[in-house]
């Protein structure tokens, strides 16, 4: 067992996320996967109140990626961190609310990201500059979420690919892939 895998055995991160992180180093997309892995550890930071779904969907349009919700998370991350550098805490809270993002979840996302960054430094993993490479990012994600592979069965329904314990998945209506 190498140092990097033994470090991740000692932490409380979901083993699927740890597996993604190890794959991401090899794929050269560790920076992106640390961001994505951190958001997968929390409840989605996008808010979609029942009485304001249309407004929330309109506000979230700026974060949509036509090919990947994971790349959309990178857009949310960049948006939030751009605001964080330039706004006071109260203005940042207000900007999050105006864009239907939970300030508390965004802060939690940042905190987990910091922890993952510390762990990768301890494990001496190599951080490359961000490229937002669709293929590398998704190959890394697949290593941790093989159980999420599904086949389209209905217009919005997907059936898990495994034979045992088959289940159904539905694409979230706020997804950039919904309806495609």
N, C-alpha and C positions, 0 to 999 in steps of 0.2 A: 504494500500500500504506500502511495507517495504522500508527501507532506500535504498537498492541496486537498486530497480526498479525506485525510485524517482530520484536518482542521474543520471541514464541514460536518464531520460526524459529531463534533463537540458542540455544535450550535443548535439553536432552536428553529432554524429556518426549515421550511418544508423540504424534504429530501428531493422532491421534483425540482424545486428551485435550485438547490445545490447542484443537481445533475446538469441543469441548464447552464449554470455558471461555469462548470468545468468544461462543457462542450463549447461555450462561447469563447473561452480563451483560445482553444484550438482554431475556432472559426474566425478569430480576429474581431469579434464584436462584443467584447466583455463590457465595455462602457454602456452599450445599449441594453444588454441583458441585465445588468445591475439595476437599471432604471425600471425595466419591464418586470423583473423578478420582484422588486420591492413593491410595485403596485399590485402584483398578484397576491401579495401577502395581506392586503387590506381589502375592505369593501370598496367598490368602484367609486372614485372621487367625483364622478359626474352625478349631479342631482337631476332628477326628472320628476318633480312633484306632479301628482295626478291632475291637479287643477291648472297646471302650467306646462303640460307636456309639449305643446306646440312651440312655446317660447324657449323652453329648454332645448328642444331639438334644433331650433334656429340658432341658438347661441353655440351649440356644440358643433355646428357645421364647420367652423374654423378648424376643428381638431380632426375631422374625418380624413382618413386616407382611403382612397377608392379600392385598395387592394388588401388592407390589413388593419384590423383594430389595434394590433400591437404597435404598428408604426404610428397610429393615432395617439397612443399613450405617450410616445416620444414628443409629439406636438404639444400635448397638454403639459408635459414636463418642461419643455422649452418656454412655453407661454408663462407658466407660473414662475419659473426661475427668473425670467426677464422682468416680470413685475416685482418680484421679491427684491431684486437689486435696486429698483428705482422708487419703490413706494414705502411709506411708513406701514406699520403693522395694521393700523385701522383702515388705511386706504387699500391695503392688500386684501383684507377681509371683505371690504365692499366690492372690490374688483372680482373676487371669487364669487360672491353672491350674484353679481350682475351677469357673470358667465356660467352660472349654474354649476359651480364647482364647490365642493365642501372644503372650506378652509381647514377644518380639523383633520379631514382625511388627507389633504395635500400636505399638511405638516407631518402627519404620521408617515406618509409616503417618503418624505424627505428624511425623517429620522431613521427609517428602515434602510434607506439607501446609504446613509452614512455608515450604519452598522455593517452593511454588506461590503462597502468600500474598505472598511477597517479589516474585515476578515480576509478580503482578497490580498490586501497588503501583507498581512500575517502569513498567508499561504504563498506569498511571492508570485502571485499570478501576474501576467503581463497585460497591462492596459494599453490598447492601441487607440489612436484618435478615432472619433466617431465617424462612421461612413454611412450609417443607416442602410446597410446592405440587406435588402429584403431576403435573399436566399440564405445568407449566413445566420441572420437573426431567426428565421423560421426553422432552419435545421437545428439550431441550438434549442429552441423551444420544444421541438418534437422529441428531443431526447428525454425531456422531463414529463411530457404529456402524451405519451403514446396512447393512453386510454381515451384521449380526446379526439382521436381520429374517427370520423363518421362518414357515412354515405347519405347522400340526399335521398329522402324517401317521398316527401311531399314538397309543396312549394316552400314552406318555411320549416319543415321537419327534417331532422337528420337522425339516423339510427347508428349507434356505435358500431364500429367495424368488427369488434370481437364477437365470437359466437356465444360465449358464456356471459350471462349477466347483461344481455343487451339492454340498452336503454335508448331514450330519445333525448335529443338536444334541440333547442330552439334558438334561433338567432335573436338577440336582444333588439327590440325595435329602434333603439338609439344607435345601433351599429351602422357603420359606413357600408356594410355588406348586406344589410337588411333589404330584402326585395330584389336582390340580384342573384 
